[in-house]
Amino acid sequence: MRIYIKVKLYPTEDPEKVKRAILNIFPDAKLEIFEDKILAVSESLENMKKLLETQHIRDTARDILTSSVIGDHIIFKINKQVATVGKINFSISEGPLGDIEIDIDCEGEDIMKIIDYVAPSTLPPGVPPKKVSDEDLIEP
């Protein structure tokens, strides 16, 4: 398994802060800094797993990771600004300064085992997650 990370750099951004945002989530990442982007490769999901647990968002992460499977890859985005403080916030729409794009290449490995490792369900066995629609969140 290998994790590929890509972040667009804007002219107003400090590349060191963006680098720190990546390392806050993937401390083992090897980075290449270019004028307009940072590319990185990591071999470990350990810190991401710890962050998801301490933030109590494992079930949310599990839903997002499961719905982000494309072939042998899990592809998703996290908010760049939130990562600068060592937290994970999954992006549904692009943030004002862009996002951190993450591609977990699971070729030859069981994707569900990887998801189970990073974001194990907190629900009792056999209990499906509660699905909430937008209508459920809007008060009459």
Secondary structure, 3 states (H helix, E strand, C coil): CEEEEEEECCCCCCHHHHHHHHHHHCCCCEEEECCCEEEEEECCCHHHHHHHHHCCCHHHHHHHHHHCEECCEEEEEEEHHHHCCCCCCECCCCCCCCEEEEEEECCCCCHHHHHHHHCCCCCCCCCCCCCCCHHHHCCC
